[in-house]
Every structure is written in C-alpha cells, then in structure tokens.
C-alpha cells in the first residue's frame, strides 16, 4: 500500500490512535509526522487501518450467525 493510498483511507479518530501509538505529544504532532512521511507514523497508520477493516469484517460476520 502506498503512502497516498493510506492517506486516502484515513478516517475520523485515526490520528488520535496514531498519537498514542507513536507517543506524539499532540494529535497535531502525530498528523504532522504522518504527513511528513515519518516511517513509524506511516506503518502505525497502516496497521490502524488494517485492524479497523478486520474488526468490521469480523463483527459483521459474527452478526450473521
């Protein structure tokens, strides 16, 4: 997944989670690090998005039982 693809999939609250994952002092600092291309911030955002997709998929599949 490219940086641009990750950036397009950012949703409300993602930067808040990112702040905690990369130990940024503020949400704005986390956003800035991500947008500047910080490798740790990009990898963390990628994992946030992948985990969100898995959670949604698992929840929906459990509800169909």
C-alpha positions, -999 to 999 in steps of 0.1 A, spaced: 0 0 0 14 34 -10 15 65 12 -12 81 -9 -35 51 -6 -30 51 32 -36 88 33 -69 85 13 -82 59 38 -76 80 70 -109 82 89 -121 103 119 -102 93 150 -72 77 133 -49 105 142 -60 101 179 -50 65 179 -18 73 160 -8 98 187 -9 71 213 9 45 191 39 68 183 39 87 216 34 120 200 26 149 224 -5 160 205 -28 148 177 -14 177 155 21 164 161 11 129 151 -7 142 120 24 162 111 47 133 115 25 112 93 21 138 66 59 144 66 64 108 58 78 95 91 83 57 86 70 48 121 39 70 117 31 56 83 35 20 95 13 27 125 -14 43 104 -13 13 80 -18 -10 110 -47 11 123 -65 9 90 -59 -28 86 -71 -36 121 -102 -15 117 -110 -33 85 -105 -67 102 -126 -57 132 -155 -45 110 -153 -77 89 -152 -100 119 -181 -82 136 -203 -83 106 -196 -120 100 -205 -128 137 -238 -109 134 -249 -131 105 -249 -162 128 
